[in-house]
Amino acid sequence: MKKSLALLSALVLLLTACSGQGQGKTTDDSGTTETEKIEYTETRMTDFSPLLTSGRIITDGDGLHLDWTYSGFTLNGWFRGKIEAEVSAVGHKAQLGYLLHITVDGEDRVIRYGLDEKKITLADVAEGYHTITVRKTTEGCITTMTVKALTFTGKADRRPTAPEMRLEVIGDSITIGQGSRKDDDGKKPFDYIDDCDSYNSYASMTARNLGADINFVAVSGWGVTKGSESPDNRIPDIYGYTSYMHDRTTGWDFSSYQPDVVVIALGTNDGGAQNFGEAADSFLKTVREKNLDAYIVWIYGMMNDYLKQTLKDTVAAQNDPKISYLDMESDTDGGWGHPSYSAQCGYAEKLTAHIKSLTA
């Protein structure tokens, strides 16, 4: 009898394998974990609702537009084999590509893609449950990309879980991570793709330290009152848009992403501005209006300290216990006079400790 039961069990398992089914664990809305059979079917996903997106993203008939630095998505589910993305990319300056940082079940890799690549492999996995996170770490003024579809064999989990903490970081090239690659020293020819990887910035490091999601609202060379190259490059002018590159008519729905902490890292490109204090005061009020319950931290000093006292006075004048100023040490030892990788690590450590002290 025991031998017959064993043979019957083996036959059932063989039939299940041949039918393309597997076992997977899922959690229903009540939190109950149960085992269900998963159909590993070939799928072309154009409905991106199962994804957990990160960053200010426009989704329309063309696809999922990854414009801002560090914008991306997380796909959870039961997969086997290749998980691929149909993409299109536009280069806005002379550089001919972009970087994607891809994490597969906790293992990281960074890949450089060319603008002409229309289908890219995000992961190649054994049958089972997997988590794939994709971030475009090249900033939007260099390259924007659109995910038109995801293709895979398996089934997406339609119940993504958001991180417990949310951050928003508003900044410039320091926040973007310019010159912060570990071997950057500014002596070799500048390559804005390889040498401006936001994964190496204090902002993304801080988010990883805290296990938090993060939205970047940052553009190299921009400031509060002016930019380093143009008086029109002002972050407050684009703060209300979903995308400053793709569509400046669509306003960002601030209610869709209420951060626990907003970090402002501006002022480096505002040297010589006569009205900086007034403009910083106005921008702080705007950020507070849009993020009523958030802690707001203005950090400054990473490349110069001309406006330190003005910022301290402006923050103090808010008379808001949830708005603070955090001084950073200047460092220009990285690529092209920007903070080095080690300096960025130090900024992340200091900012992480400050945020923990606020939210504890």
C-alpha positions as CSV (number, residue, x, y, z in Angstrom):
1,M,0.0,0.0,0.0
2,K,2.8,2.5,0.9
3,K,4.5,1.8,-2.4
4,S,1.3,2.4,-4.3
5,L,0.7,5.7,-2.6
6,A,4.3,6.8,-3.3
7,L,3.9,6.0,-7.0
8,L,0.6,7.9,-7.1
9,S,2.2,11.0,-5.5
10,A,5.1,10.9,-8.0
11,L,2.6,10.7,-10.9
12,V,0.7,13.7,-9.6
13,L,3.9,15.7,-9.3
14,L,5.0,14.7,-12.9
15,L,1.6,15.8,-14.3
16,T,1.8,19.1,-12.5
17,A,5.2,19.8,-13.9
18,C,4.2,18.9,-17.5
19,S,1.2,21.2,-17.3
20,G,3.4,24.3,-16.6
21,Q,2.2,24.7,-13.1
22,G,4.2,25.3,-9.9
23,Q,3.7,26.0,-6.3
24,G,3.9,29.5,-4.9
25,K,3.0,31.4,-1.8
26,T,0.8,34.4,-1.9
27,T,-0.8,36.6,0.7
28,D,-4.4,37.7,0.5
29,D,-5.7,41.1,1.6
30,S,-6.3,39.8,5.1
31,G,-2.7,38.8,5.5
32,T,-3.3,35.1,5.4
33,T,-0.6,33.1,3.7
34,E,-1.7,30.3,1.5
35,T,-0.2,28.0,-1.1
36,E,-1.6,28.2,-4.7
37,K,-0.8,26.7,-8.0
38,I,0.9,29.2,-10.4
39,E,0.4,29.1,-14.2
40,Y,3.7,30.0,-15.8
41,T,2.3,31.5,-18.9
42,E,4.0,33.8,-21.4
43,T,2.9,37.3,-20.7
44,R,3.4,40.7,-22.3
45,M,2.5,43.3,-19.6
46,T,1.3,46.7,-20.7
47,D,-1.0,47.3,-17.7
48,F,1.6,48.5,-15.1
49,S,-0.8,48.6,-12.1
50,P,0.9,45.5,-10.5
51,L,4.2,47.5,-10.3
52,L,5.4,49.5,-7.3
53,T,6.7,52.6,-9.0
54,S,9.3,55.0,-7.5
55,G,9.7,58.6,-8.5
56,R,7.5,61.1,-10.3
57,I,6.4,58.9,-13.3
58,I,3.9,59.6,-16.1
59,T,2.1,56.5,-17.4
60,D,0.2,56.9,-20.7
61,G,-0.6,55.1,-23.9
62,D,3.1,55.0,-24.8
63,G,4.2,53.3,-21.5
64,L,5.9,54.1,-18.3
65,H,8.1,57.2,-18.6
66,L,11.2,57.2,-16.4
67,D,12.4,60.8,-16.6
68,W,13.6,61.9,-13.2
69,T,16.8,60.6,-11.8
70,Y,16.5,57.3,-9.8
71,S,12.9,56.8,-11.0
72,G,11.9,53.2,-11.6
73,F,9.7,50.3,-10.5
74,T,9.6,47.0,-8.6
75,L,8.1,43.8,-10.1
76,N,7.2,41.0,-7.8
77,G,5.8,37.6,-8.8
78,W,6.4,34.0,-9.9
79,F,8.7,33.8,-12.8
80,R,11.1,31.6,-14.7
81,G,13.6,32.4,-17.4
82,K,14.1,35.9,-18.9
83,I,12.2,39.0,-17.7
84,E,12.6,41.5,-20.5
85,A,11.6,45.1,-21.1
86,E,10.6,46.7,-24.4
87,V,12.0,50.2,-24.2
88,S,12.8,53.4,-26.0
89,A,15.2,56.1,-24.9
90,V,16.0,59.7,-25.9
91,G,19.3,61.3,-25.4
92,H,19.0,65.0,-24.6
93,K,22.8,65.8,-24.8
94,A,25.8,64.3,-26.6
95,Q,25.9,61.2,-24.4
96,L,24.6,58.0,-26.1
97,G,23.1,55.9,-23.3
98,Y,22.0,55.5,-19.8
99,L,22.6,53.4,-16.7
100,L,20.0,51.1,-15.1
101,H,20.6,49.8,-11.6
102,I,18.8,46.4,-11.4
103,T,18.4,44.4,-8.2
104,V,17.2,40.8,-8.5
105,D,16.3,39.2,-5.1
106,G,18.8,41.5,-3.3
107,E,21.7,41.1,-5.8
108,D,22.7,44.3,-7.5
109,R,24.2,45.1,-10.9
110,V,24.6,48.2,-13.0
111,I,24.3,48.0,-16.8
112,R,24.9,50.7,-19.4
113,Y,22.5,50.6,-22.4
114,G,22.6,52.4,-25.7
115,L,19.8,54.5,-27.1
116,D,19.3,52.1,-30.0
117,E,18.5,49.0,-27.8
118,K,14.8,48.3,-28.0
119,K,14.6,45.1,-25.8
120,I,16.7,44.6,-22.8
121,T,17.0,41.7,-20.3
122,L,16.3,42.7,-16.7
123,A,16.8,39.2,-15.1
124,D,17.1,35.5,-15.9
125,V,15.7,33.5,-13.0
126,A,14.9,30.0,-12.0
127,E,11.3,29.1,-11.4
128,G,9.9,30.6,-8.2
129,Y,9.0,33.9,-6.5
130,H,11.3,36.8,-7.3
131,T,11.6,40.6,-6.8
132,I,13.1,42.7,-9.5
133,T,13.8,46.4,-8.9
134,V,14.8,48.7,-11.7
135,R,16.1,52.3,-11.3
136,K,17.3,54.7,-14.0
137,T,20.3,56.2,-12.3
138,T,21.2,58.6,-15.2
139,E,19.5,62.0,-14.8
140,G,16.7,63.2,-16.9
141,C,18.4,66.1,-18.6
142,I,20.8,63.5,-20.2
143,T,18.5,60.6,-21.0
144,T,14.9,59.8,-20.6
145,M,13.5,56.3,-21.2
146,T,10.1,54.7,-21.6
147,V,9.1,51.2,-20.7
148,K,6.6,50.1,-23.3
149,A,6.0,46.6,-22.0
150,L,7.4,43.9,-19.8
151,T,7.6,40.3,-21.1
152,F,8.0,37.2,-18.9
153,T,6.9,33.7,-18.3
154,G,4.9,33.5,-15.0
155,K,2.5,35.6,-13.1
156,A,2.9,39.1,-11.5
157,D,1.9,39.6,-7.9
158,R,-0.8,42.2,-7.9
159,R,-0.3,43.2,-4.2
160,P,2.9,45.2,-4.1
161,T,4.0,46.4,-0.6
162,A,5.3,49.9,-0.2
163,P,8.2,50.7,2.1
164,E,7.3,52.1,5.5
165,M,9.2,55.3,5.0
166,R,9.1,57.8,2.2
167,L,11.7,60.4,1.3
168,E,11.8,63.2,-1.2
169,V,15.2,64.9,-2.0
170,I,15.4,68.2,-3.9
171,G,18.8,69.1,-5.2
172,D,21.4,69.6,-7.9
173,S,24.4,67.8,-9.3
174,I,25.6,66.7,-5.8
175,T,22.3,65.0,-5.2
176,I,22.5,63.4,-8.7
177,G,25.9,62.0,-7.8
178,Q,28.1,63.7,-10.3
179,G,31.7,62.8,-10.0
180,S,31.1,60.3,-7.2
181,R,32.2,57.1,-8.9
182,K,34.8,55.4,-6.7
183,D,37.7,56.1,-9.1
184,D,36.6,59.6,-10.2
185,D,39.3,62.2,-9.9
186,G,38.4,64.6,-12.7
187,K,41.6,63.8,-14.6
188,K,40.1,61.6,-17.3
189,P,37.7,62.6,-20.1
190,F,34.2,63.3,-18.7
191,D,31.6,60.8,-19.4
192,Y,28.2,61.9,-18.0
193,I,26.8,58.4,-18.2
194,D,29.4,56.4,-16.2
195,D,30.5,59.4,-14.1
196,C,27.1,60.5,-12.9
197,D,25.5,57.5,-11.2
198,S,22.9,58.5,-8.7
199,Y,23.3,55.1,-6.9
200,N,26.5,56.6,-5.5
201,S,24.9,59.8,-4.2
202,Y,24.2,60.5,-0.5
203,A,20.4,60.6,-1.3
204,S,20.1,57.1,-2.6
205,M,22.5,55.8,0.1
206,T,20.3,57.4,2.8
207,A,17.2,55.8,1.4
208,R,18.9,52.4,1.4
209,N,20.2,53.0,5.0
210,L,16.6,53.7,6.1
211,G,14.9,51.0,3.9
212,A,12.9,53.9,2.5
213,D,11.4,54.7,-0.9
214,I,12.7,58.0,-2.4
215,N,11.7,60.6,-5.0
216,F,14.4,62.7,-6.6
217,V,13.5,66.2,-7.7
218,A,17.0,67.2,-8.8
219,V,18.7,68.7,-11.8
220,S,22.5,69.4,-12.2
221,G,23.4,73.0,-12.2
222,W,20.0,74.3,-10.9
223,G,19.3,76.4,-7.8
224,V,16.7,78.3,-5.9
225,T,17.2,81.7,-7.6
226,K,19.2,80.8,-10.6
227,G,21.4,78.1,-12.1
228,S,25.1,77.9,-12.7
229,E,24.6,78.2,-16.5
230,S,21.3,80.1,-16.7
231,P,19.2,82.5,-14.6
232,D,16.1,80.5,-15.6
233,N,17.3,77.2,-14.1
234,R,15.3,77.4,-10.8
235,I,14.0,74.3,-9.1
236,P,11.0,76.1,-7.5
237,D,9.7,76.7,-11.1
238,I,9.5,72.9,-11.8
239,Y,8.7,71.6,-8.4
240,G,5.0,71.3,-9.2
241,Y,5.4,69.2,-12.4
242,T,5.3,65.4,-12.7
243,S,8.1,65.6,-15.2
244,Y,10.2,68.6,-16.2
245,M,11.4,66.9,-19.3
246,H,8.5,64.9,-20.7
247,D,5.5,67.2,-20.0
248,R,5.5,70.6,-18.3
249,T,1.7,70.8,-18.4
250,T,0.9,67.9,-16.0
251,G,1.0,68.9,-12.4
252,W,2.3,66.5,-9.8
253,D,-0.4,65.0,-7.5
254,F,1.3,65.7,-4.1
255,S,-1.4,63.6,-2.4
256,S,-0.2,60.5,-4.3
257,Y,3.2,60.6,-2.5
258,Q,3.4,62.2,1.0
259,P,7.0,61.8,2.2
260,D,7.9,61.4,5.8
261,V,11.0,63.6,5.2
262,V,11.8,66.1,2.6
263,V,15.5,67.0,2.1
264,I,16.4,70.2,0.3
265,A,20.0,70.4,-0.9
266,L,20.1,73.6,-2.8
267,G,22.2,76.8,-2.7
268,T,25.4,75.6,-4.3
269,N,24.5,77.2,-7.6
270,D,23.0,80.4,-6.1
271,G,26.3,82.2,-5.3
272,G,26.0,86.0,-5.7
273,A,22.2,86.0,-5.7
274,Q,20.9,89.1,-3.9
275,N,17.5,87.7,-3.1
276,F,18.4,84.2,-2.0
277,G,17.0,84.5,1.5
278,E,13.7,85.7,0.3
279,A,13.5,83.0,-2.4
280,A,14.6,80.3,0.1
281,D,11.9,81.4,2.5
282,S,9.2,81.3,-0.3
283,F,10.3,77.8,-1.4
284,L,10.3,76.5,2.2
285,K,6.7,77.7,2.5
286,T,5.8,76.0,-0.7
287,V,7.3,72.7,0.4
288,R,5.6,72.9,3.7
289,E,2.2,73.6,2.0
290,K,2.6,70.6,-0.2
291,N,3.9,68.3,2.6
292,L,2.0,69.3,5.7
293,D,3.2,66.5,8.0
294,A,6.7,66.0,6.7
295,Y,10.0,66.8,8.5
296,I,11.9,69.2,6.2
297,V,15.7,69.3,6.4
298,W,17.8,71.8,4.4
299,I,21.4,70.6,4.0
300,Y,24.2,72.7,2.7
301,G,27.9,73.2,2.5
302,M,29.0,70.2,0.4
303,M,30.9,72.4,-2.2
304,N,30.8,75.9,-0.7
305,D,29.4,77.7,2.3
306,Y,28.7,81.3,1.0
307,L,25.0,81.1,2.0
308,K,25.3,79.2,5.3
309,Q,24.3,81.9,7.7
310,T,21.4,83.1,5.4
311,L,20.1,79.5,5.3
312,K,20.3,79.1,9.1
313,D,18.5,82.4,9.6
314,T,15.8,81.5,7.0
315,V,15.2,78.1,8.6
316,A,15.0,79.6,12.1
317,A,12.5,82.2,10.8
318,Q,10.0,79.5,9.9
319,N,9.4,78.9,13.6
320,D,8.5,75.3,12.6
321,P,9.8,72.6,14.9
322,K,9.7,70.1,12.0
323,I,12.0,72.2,9.8
324,S,15.8,72.0,10.5
325,Y,19.1,72.9,9.0
326,L,22.0,70.4,8.7
327,D,25.5,71.6,7.9
328,M,27.7,69.4,5.7
329,E,31.5,69.5,5.2
330,S,32.8,70.8,1.9
331,D,34.6,68.3,-0.4
332,T,35.7,68.8,-4.0
333,D,38.0,65.8,-4.4
334,G,35.7,63.8,-6.6
335,G,35.3,64.1,-10.4
336,W,35.1,67.7,-11.8
337,G,35.3,69.4,-8.4
338,H,32.4,67.6,-6.9
339,P,32.2,65.6,-3.7
340,S,34.1,62.3,-3.8
341,Y,32.5,58.9,-3.2
342,S,33.8,58.8,0.3
343,A,32.4,62.2,1.0
344,Q,29.0,61.1,-0.3
345,C,29.1,58.2,2.1
346,G,29.8,60.6,4.9
347,Y,26.9,62.8,4.0
348,A,24.6,59.8,3.9
349,E,25.8,58.7,7.3
350,K,25.2,62.1,8.8
351,L,21.8,62.6,7.2
352,T,20.7,59.1,8.1
353,A,21.5,59.8,11.8
354,H,19.7,63.1,11.6
355,I,16.6,61.6,10.1
356,K,16.6,58.8,12.7
357,S,16.8,61.4,15.5
358,L,13.7,63.2,14.0
359,T,11.5,60.2,13.3
360,A,12.4,58.0,16.3
